Amino acid sequence: MSCILLNRRNFLQISASAGALMLTPQLAFAQDAPVKGGRLVVAGDSEPANLNPAIVASNGVFFVASKVIEPLAEQSYEGKDGLSPRLATSWEGSADGLSVTFKLREGVTWHDGKPFTSADVAFSALEVWKKLQNLGRVVFKNLAAVDTPDEHTAIFRFLEPTPFQLIRNALPVVTSVIPKHVYEGTDIAKNPANQKLVGTGPFKFGEYKPGEYFLLKRNDAYWEKNEPLLDEIVYQFLPDRAAAGNALEAEEIQLAAFSAVPLADLGRISKSSGLKVYANGYEGLTYQLIVEINHRRKELADVKVRQAIAHAIDHDFVVKTIFLGFAKSSTGPVPAYDQTFYEPGTATYAFDPAKAEALLDEAGYKRGSDGNRFKLKLLPAPFFNETKQFGDYLRQALGKIGIDAVVVSNDTPAHLKAVYTDHDFDITVATPVYRSDPAISTTILFESGLPSGVPFSNQYGYANAEIDKLIKSAASELDGAKRADLYKELQKKVADDLPLINVAEFSFITVARDTVRNVSDNPRWAVSNWSNVWLAK
C-alpha cells in the first residue's frame, strides 16, 4: 500500500494547477502543545438518510459517522501495510486463505456503557457487512462464520480461499463495527440507531436538525488516552458550495473538506489571512467521474451507441475547464497510479464527434427531421459542483451528435433511489471511489446479479458472463501476481464492452482556519475519526 500512497502524492502534485496555490502540508505548522476543548464548525456536505457506515460505506456517510463508529483499522502514512490499528490491534491471514484472525482492543466501551467484545464484530460481519453493506456484500460474500474463542479474538472463516491482501486493504472501508445489543432482533436497516448512532469512537452522536446541522459531542470514556481533544464537532449545512468560502473568511466555520470551497475560488482563498489549503489527506479516496448507462434501454444496450457516447466526450476539456486541472483523464476503472493492478493497454475512445455520428448511423439511429436521433433521461449526481457541471456539459456534447439528453436534477436521497433502486434513468453521472483494491469498490460496478437498492453498484442491467467469471476467479486467487493479471484482463474487457464510461480521476481540497491543527495527517483524513484534531487559542 505504501507504494500506492507515494504514487498518489505524485498524482496530486502533477494534477494541481502549477503555481496557482500554496498547498500546505500539515508539517508546515509549528506544533504547539495540543489544547483540549472547543467547538469545530465544519461545512456540512450532505444529509444522509442512513448514517450507519456498516450499512452504507460511502464518504458522505463516513464524513460524519467515522467520528462515532470505528473500523477495525484505518489507513496511515506510517503504519505497517499502510494501516493503523483501531478496534483491532492485529490481524493475520492463514496460508490457505480460509481464515483471518483479529486480536481486538481491550478496555473499549460503547457510548451507552456496554463493553465492546468479539460478539459485536461477529454480529457486524455476518449480519450487516455480508448481508446489507453495499461493499461488504462483495468482500465478505464467502464469509461462512466468525469464531469468538474469547471476548477479544475474532476468527473469520471463509467458504473459499479469500486473499488476505483484499481483507487487509478493505479494513478501513468495510469494517465499521456496530453494537450487537442495539441491533440484534431488530430490522437492522430500519433501526433508529442508524441515525442516532451508538459507537465506540471519540465522539458521541448529539443532535440532528434537518437542514441545519449534525452535532457530535466528546466521548469522555474514549479508549485512546488524552483523546479526543475537541468538545464538539458541528456539521453546518450550507445552501451552496460558494457559501463555504465566504463562511470561512467570515470565521463562521473553521473547516471545509471535499472541495466544499469551489476550485475556482481557491486562488483567492489561499491568499486570505488565517486560512490554509491542503491537497493531502485524500490519497486513499481516489474519486472517478463516470457515466453509468442503463442497459435496459434498447439503444444503450448496443455497444456502438455506448462507443459513440464515449467518443462525444472531450476528456481534456473536462479536466482543464470543469476541474481546473485538479484531475486527470481516466483510461479505465483502475487509476494509473496503482502500479499493482493498472493495465495501460486498454482500448481508449478519443474525442471524435464525427466518429460518434458514424457509429450512431451504423447502429441504425439516424437523425430525424428535428435533428435528433433519440432522447435520454440524464441524472447528474448531486454530490459535487463538478458532477453537476459535467452533467450540463454532457447534455451539450450529446446534443451535438443528435442525442437529446434531458437533465433531471434530484437531491442525494432521491438520486440514489432513482438510480440504484428504481432504475429510473438512462444515463447518470456518478463518482465511485477507488479504494486500493479492485475487489473493494470496482468489481461491484460490473458484476451482474446484485440486488436492487445497493448504492454505487451495477444497477444498470449489465451482464457479461466472461466478466463475472473473471471477478469470481480473482476473488479467490491467493497469488498476488496472478490476481493482478486477472484484474488487468478485466480492465481490457470492460474497456472493449463499455458497460460504463470512465472520464476522469480526481481528488479534493481541504480549506481550514490556521487554528485547526492535525489536519490531513492520514490518507483518509476527512473520513477518519479526528480524535487528535485540536483548536489553537
C-alpha positions in Angstrom: 0.0 0.0 0.0 2.9 2.4 0.7 3.9 2.5 -2.9 0.4 3.3 -3.9 0.3 6.2 -1.5 3.5 7.6 -2.8 2.3 7.5 -6.4 -1.0 9.1 -5.2 1.0 12.0 -3.8 2.8 12.4 -7.2 -0.6 12.4 -8.9 -1.7 15.3 -6.7 1.4 17.3 -7.4 1.2 16.8 -11.1 -2.6 17.4 -11.5 -2.8 20.6 -9.4 -2.6 23.8 -11.4 1.0 24.7 -11.3 1.8 27.7 -9.2 -1.9 28.5 -8.6 -1.9 27.7 -4.9 0.2 27.2 -1.9 -0.9 23.7 -0.9 0.1 23.4 2.7 1.1 20.1 4.3 0.4 19.8 8.0 4.1 19.6 8.9 4.5 23.3 7.8 2.8 24.4 11.1 4.8 25.0 14.2 3.5 22.3 16.6 2.3 24.0 19.8 1.2 21.8 22.7 -2.3 20.4 22.0 -5.1 22.2 23.8 -8.3 20.4 24.9 -11.7 21.9 24.4 -13.5 24.0 21.8 -16.1 23.5 19.1 -15.1 22.8 15.5 -17.6 24.0 12.9 -17.4 22.3 9.6 -19.1 22.8 6.3 -21.7 20.1 6.0 -21.5 18.1 2.8 -24.9 16.3 2.8 -27.6 14.8 5.0 -27.6 11.0 4.5 -30.9 9.4 5.4 -28.9 6.5 6.8 -25.8 7.5 8.8 -24.7 3.9 9.6 -21.3 3.2 7.8 -21.7 -0.5 8.4 -24.6 -0.5 6.0 -23.7 2.4 3.6 -20.0 2.5 3.1 -19.8 5.9 1.3 -17.8 9.0 2.1 -20.9 11.2 2.6 -21.7 8.9 5.5 -18.1 8.4 6.7 -17.6 12.1 6.9 -19.9 12.3 9.9 -20.1 8.7 11.2 -16.4 7.9 11.3 -16.1 10.1 14.4 -18.7 8.0 16.1 -18.4 4.4 14.8 -14.9 2.8 14.3 -13.5 0.3 11.9 -11.0 -2.5 12.8 -8.2 -0.5 11.2 -7.6 2.8 9.5 -5.2 3.9 6.7 -2.0 5.5 7.8 1.1 7.2 6.3 3.3 5.4 8.8 1.8 2.1 9.9 2.6 -1.4 8.8 1.0 -2.1 5.4 -0.3 1.4 5.4 -2.7 0.7 8.3 -3.0 1.8 11.9 -4.9 -0.3 14.5 -8.4 0.9 15.7 -10.7 -1.7 17.2 -8.4 -4.5 16.1 -4.8 -4.4 17.3 -3.5 -7.1 14.9 -4.7 -9.2 12.0 -3.2 -12.4 10.4 -4.3 -14.5 7.5 -3.9 -18.2 7.1 -1.8 -19.7 4.3 -4.8 -21.4 2.7 -6.8 -18.1 2.6 -9.6 -19.7 4.5 -9.3 -17.7 7.8 -8.2 -14.3 9.2 -7.6 -13.9 12.9 -8.2 -10.5 14.6 -7.0 -9.6 18.0 -9.3 -6.9 19.4 -8.6 -3.9 21.6 -9.4 -4.4 25.3 -11.0 -1.8 27.6 -13.3 -0.4 24.9 -16.9 0.6 25.7 -19.9 1.5 23.6 -21.3 5.0 24.1 -24.1 3.5 26.2 -21.5 2.0 28.6 -21.7 -1.6 27.4 -18.4 -3.4 26.8 -17.1 -3.9 23.2 -16.4 -7.6 22.5 -15.8 -10.1 19.7 -19.5 -10.8 19.7 -20.0 -7.3 18.3 -17.5 -7.9 15.5 -19.1 -11.3 14.6 -22.6 -9.8 14.5 -21.4 -6.9 12.4 -19.6 -9.1 9.9 -22.3 -11.8 9.5 -25.5 -9.8 9.8 -24.5 -6.4 8.4 -21.3 -6.3 6.3 -22.1 -9.6 4.5 -25.8 -9.1 4.1 -26.5 -5.4 3.9 -23.5 -3.3 3.2 -23.0 -2.1 -0.4 -19.3 -3.0 -0.5 -19.2 -5.7 2.2 -21.5 -7.9 0.2 -18.7 -8.3 -2.2 -15.7 -8.5 0.1 -17.4 -10.9 2.6 -19.7 -12.9 0.3 -17.7 -16.1 1.1 -17.6 -15.4 4.9 -19.2 -18.5 6.5 -18.6 -18.0 10.2 -16.9 -15.8 12.8 -15.5 -17.8 15.7 -15.1 -16.0 19.1 -13.0 -18.1 21.3 -12.7 -15.2 23.8 -14.0 -11.7 24.1 -11.0 -10.2 22.3 -10.4 -12.6 19.4 -12.5 -12.9 16.2 -11.6 -15.6 13.6 -13.2 -15.0 10.2 -13.7 -18.3 8.3 -14.4 -18.3 4.6 -16.0 -21.0 2.3 -13.5 -20.3 -0.4 -9.9 -19.0 -0.4 -10.0 -15.3 0.1 -6.9 -13.2 -0.5 -5.6 -11.7 2.7 -4.4 -8.7 0.7 -8.0 -7.9 -0.1 -9.2 -8.2 3.5 -6.3 -6.1 4.7 -7.0 -3.4 2.1 -10.7 -3.4 2.9 -10.4 -2.9 6.7 -10.7 0.9 6.7 -13.7 0.9 4.4 -16.0 -2.1 5.1 -15.4 -3.0 8.8 -17.3 -0.4 10.8 -18.4 -2.2 13.9 -21.8 -1.6 15.4 -23.2 -2.8 18.8 -24.9 -6.2 18.8 -27.0 -5.4 21.8 -28.6 -2.4 20.0 -29.3 -4.2 16.7 -29.9 -7.8 17.4 -33.5 -8.9 17.0 -34.5 -5.7 15.1 -34.9 -4.7 11.5 -31.3 -3.6 11.1 -32.0 -1.4 8.0 -34.7 0.5 9.9 -33.2 0.7 13.4 -33.4 4.2 14.8 -29.7 3.8 15.7 -28.9 4.2 12.0 -29.5 7.9 12.5 -28.8 8.3 16.3 -25.5 6.4 16.2 -24.1 4.4 19.0 -20.4 3.7 18.6 -17.0 3.4 20.3 -15.5 6.4 18.7 -14.1 9.6 20.2 -17.3 11.5 19.6 -20.9 10.7 20.5 -23.9 11.5 18.4 -25.5 14.6 19.8 -28.3 16.0 17.6 -29.5 16.3 14.1 -31.6 19.2 13.0 -32.7 18.7 9.3 -31.5 21.4 7.0 -29.3 22.9 9.7 -26.7 20.7 11.3 -25.3 17.5 12.8 -23.8 17.8 16.3 -21.3 15.4 17.8 -20.0 15.6 21.4 -16.9 14.5 23.1 -16.8 10.9 24.4 -15.1 11.2 27.8 -14.7 7.4 28.1 -12.8 7.0 24.8 -10.2 4.3 24.9 -7.3 6.4 23.5 -5.7 8.2 26.4 -6.0 12.0 26.4 -8.3 12.0 23.3 -10.5 13.4 21.9 -9.2 17.0 22.2 -12.3 18.8 20.9 -15.5 19.2 22.9 -17.8 19.2 19.9 -18.0 19.0 16.1 -20.8 20.7 14.2 -21.5 20.0 10.6 -23.3 23.2 9.5 -25.3 22.6 6.3 -24.7 25.4 3.8 -27.0 26.4 1.0 -24.4 26.0 -1.8 -20.7 25.4 -2.3 -19.8 29.1 -2.8 -21.1 29.8 0.7 -18.3 27.7 2.3 -15.6 30.1 1.2 -17.5 33.1 2.4 -18.2 31.4 5.7 -14.6 30.5 6.2 -13.4 34.1 5.6 -16.1 35.4 7.9 -15.0 32.8 10.5 -18.4 31.4 10.7 -17.0 27.9 10.1 -13.4 26.7 10.6 -13.1 23.9 8.0 -14.4 22.8 4.6 -13.4 19.4 3.3 -14.2 17.5 0.0 -13.6 20.7 -2.1 -16.6 22.4 -0.4 -14.9 25.6 -1.5 -15.2 25.7 -5.3 -12.0 25.2 -7.1 -12.5 28.5 -8.9 -12.3 30.3 -5.6 -9.1 28.6 -4.3 -6.7 31.1 -5.8 -8.3 33.9 -3.8 -8.9 31.8 -0.7 -5.3 30.6 -0.5 -4.2 34.2 -0.1 -6.7 35.0 2.7 -5.1 35.7 6.1 -5.7 32.9 8.6 -6.7 30.2 6.0 -4.7 27.2 4.9 -5.3 25.0 1.8 -4.5 21.2 1.9 -4.2 18.9 -1.1 -3.1 15.9 1.0 -5.2 13.7 3.2 -7.2 12.2 0.3 -4.7 9.6 -1.0 -7.0 6.7 0.0 -10.0 8.4 -1.7 -9.5 8.5 -5.4 -12.8 9.6 -7.0 -13.7 8.6 -10.5 -16.0 10.6 -12.7 -18.0 8.0 -14.8 -21.1 7.8 -16.9 -23.4 5.0 -15.8 -25.6 3.5 -18.6 -28.9 1.8 -18.2 -28.6 -1.3 -20.5 -32.3 -2.0 -20.2 -32.8 0.8 -22.7 -32.7 -0.7 -26.2 -30.5 2.0 -27.8 -28.0 1.8 -24.9 -27.7 -2.0 -25.0 -25.9 -1.5 -28.3 -22.2 -1.2 -27.8 -21.9 1.1 -30.9 -24.1 3.6 -29.1 -22.0 3.4 -26.0 -18.9 3.8 -28.1 -20.5 6.9 -29.7 -21.2 8.5 -26.4 -17.6 7.8 -25.3 -16.3 9.5 -28.5 -18.5 12.5 -27.8 -16.7 13.4 -24.5 -13.7 15.7 -24.6 -11.6 14.5 -21.6 -9.2 17.3 -22.0 -11.9 19.9 -21.8 -13.4 18.2 -18.7 -10.0 18.1 -16.9 -9.0 21.7 -17.7 -12.3 23.5 -17.7 -14.5 21.7 -15.2 -11.8 20.5 -12.8 -9.4 23.4 -13.4 -6.5 20.9 -13.7 -7.3 19.2 -10.3 -7.9 15.9 -12.1 -6.5 13.7 -14.9 -8.1 11.8 -17.7 -9.2 8.1 -17.0 -8.3 5.2 -19.2 -10.3 2.6 -17.3 -11.7 1.5 -13.9 -8.3 1.3 -12.2 -6.3 4.5 -11.8 -2.9 4.7 -13.5 -1.1 5.4 -10.2 -1.9 1.9 -8.9 1.2 0.1 -10.2 -0.1 -3.3 -8.8 -3.4 -3.5 -10.7 -3.4 -0.9 -13.5 -3.5 -2.1 -17.1 -2.2 0.5 -19.6 -3.1 -1.4 -22.7 -6.9 -0.9 -22.7 -8.9 0.4 -25.6 -9.5 4.2 -25.4 -12.0 6.4 -27.1 -10.6 9.7 -28.3 -12.8 12.8 -28.6 -14.1 12.4 -32.1 -17.7 13.7 -32.7 -17.6 12.7 -36.4 -16.8 9.1 -35.5 -19.6 9.2 -32.8 -22.1 10.2 -35.5 -20.9 7.5 -37.9 -21.3 4.8 -35.1 -24.8 6.0 -34.4 -25.7 5.9 -38.1 -24.3 2.3 -38.3 -26.4 1.3 -35.3 -29.5 2.5 -37.2 -30.2 5.6 -35.3 -30.4 8.3 -38.0 -31.1 11.9 -37.2 -34.8 12.8 -37.5 -36.4 15.9 -39.1 -35.7 17.7 -35.8 -32.0 16.7 -35.9 -32.3 14.3 -33.0 -31.8 10.5 -33.0 -33.5 9.7 -29.7 -34.0 11.1 -26.3 -32.3 10.1 -23.0 -33.0 10.9 -19.3 -29.8 12.2 -17.8 -29.3 12.3 -13.9 -26.2 14.1 -12.8 -25.2 13.0 -9.2 -25.8 16.0 -6.9 -22.7 15.3 -4.8 -20.3 18.0 -6.1 -20.3 21.1 -8.2 -18.1 19.3 -10.8 -20.6 16.5 -11.3 -23.4 18.9 -11.9 -21.2 20.9 -14.3 -20.2 17.7 -16.1 -23.9 16.8 -16.4 -24.6 20.1 -18.2 -21.5 19.6 -20.4 -22.6 16.0 -21.3 -26.0 17.2 -22.3 -24.5 19.7 -24.7 -21.9 17.1 -26.0 -24.7 14.5 -26.7 -26.8 17.2 -28.3 -24.0 17.8 -30.9 -24.2 14.2 -32.1 -28.0 14.1 -32.2 -28.9 12.7 -28.8 -31.4 14.8 -26.8 -30.4 14.4 -23.2 -32.9 15.8 -20.7 -31.4 16.6 -17.4 -33.3 15.6 -14.2 -31.9 17.0 -11.0 -32.5 15.4 -7.6 -31.2 15.8 -4.1 -29.0 13.0 -2.8 -31.6 10.6 -1.4 -33.9 10.9 -4.4 -31.0 10.5 -6.8 -29.8 7.3 -5.1 -33.3 5.8 -5.1 -33.9 6.7 -8.7 -30.7 5.2 -9.9 -29.9 2.3 -7.6 -33.4 1.1 -6.5 -35.9 2.3 -9.1 -33.5 2.2 -12.1 -35.4 5.3 -13.4 -32.6 6.8 -15.6 -31.0 6.3 -19.0 -27.6 7.7 -18.2 -26.2 9.2 -15.0 -23.1 10.9 -13.8 -21.6 9.0 -10.9 -18.5 9.3 -8.7 -17.3 5.9 -7.4 -14.2 5.8 -5.2 -11.2 3.6 -6.0 -10.1 2.1 -2.6 -6.6 0.5 -3.3 -8.0 -2.9 -4.5 -10.4 -3.6 -7.4 -12.4 -6.1 -5.3 -13.4 -3.5 -2.7 -15.4 -1.0 -4.8 -14.6 -1.5 -8.5 -15.8 -5.0 -9.5 -19.2 -4.2 -7.9 -19.7 -1.8 -10.8 -19.6 -4.7 -13.3 -20.7 -7.8 -11.6 -24.3 -8.9 -12.5 -27.0 -10.2 -10.3 -26.6 -7.7 -7.5 -29.9 -7.0 -5.7 -31.6 -3.6 -6.3 -31.1 -0.9 -3.7 -27.3 -1.4 -3.4 -25.8 2.1 -3.8 -22.8 2.6 -6.1 -23.1 -0.8 -7.8 -24.1 -2.4 -11.1 -27.8 -1.4 -11.1 -27.9 -0.8 -14.9 -28.8 -4.3 -16.1 -25.4 -5.1 -17.4 -24.5 -8.8 -17.6 -21.4 -10.4 -19.1 -20.6 -14.0 -18.3 -16.9 -13.6 -19.1 -16.5 -10.6 -16.8 -18.5 -12.4 -14.0 -16.1 -15.3 -14.3 -13.0 -13.1 -14.1 -14.4 -11.4 -11.0 -15.1 -14.7 -9.3 -11.7 -16.1 -10.2 -9.8 -13.1 -8.9 -11.9 -13.1 -5.6 -10.3 -16.5 -4.6 -6.8 -16.1 -6.2 -4.2 -16.1 -3.4 -1.2 -15.5 -5.7 -0.8 -11.7 -5.9 0.7 -11.6 -9.4 -2.0 -14.0 -10.8 -4.7 -11.9 -9.1 -3.3 -8.7 -10.6 -3.3 -10.4 -14.1 -6.9 -11.3 -13.7 -7.8 -7.7 -12.9 -5.8 -6.5 -15.8 -7.7 -8.8 -18.2 -10.9 -7.5 -16.6 -9.9 -3.9 -17.4 -9.4 -4.8 -21.1 -12.7 -6.5 -21.4 -14.7 -3.7 -19.8 -12.9 -1.1 -22.0 -14.0 -3.1 -25.1 -17.6 -3.6 -23.9 -18.1 -0.2 -22.2 -20.7 -1.1 -19.5 -19.9 2.4 -18.3 -17.6 5.2 -19.4 -14.6 6.3 -17.3 -13.9 10.0 -17.8 -11.6 11.4 -15.1 -9.9 10.7 -11.8 -10.0 13.5 -9.2 -9.1 14.4 -5.6 -10.2 17.1 -3.2 -9.0 20.1 -1.3 -9.5 21.0 2.4 -9.5 24.6 3.5 -9.2 25.3 7.2 -8.6 28.2 9.6 -4.9 28.1 10.7 -6.1 27.5 14.3 -7.2 23.9 13.3 -4.4 21.5 13.9 -3.6 18.0 12.8 -5.4 18.4 9.5 -4.8 15.8 6.8 -2.5 13.6 8.8 -3.7 10.3 7.2 -4.7 9.2 3.7 -8.4 9.2 4.5 -8.4 12.1 6.9 -11.8 13.6 6.0 -13.4 10.3 6.8 -11.3 9.3 9.8 -12.1 9.9 13.5 -10.4 13.3 14.2 -9.6 12.3 17.7 -6.3 14.2 17.7 -7.7 17.4 16.0 -7.5 20.5 18.2 -8.0 24.2 18.1 -5.2 26.6 18.9 -6.2 29.6 21.0 
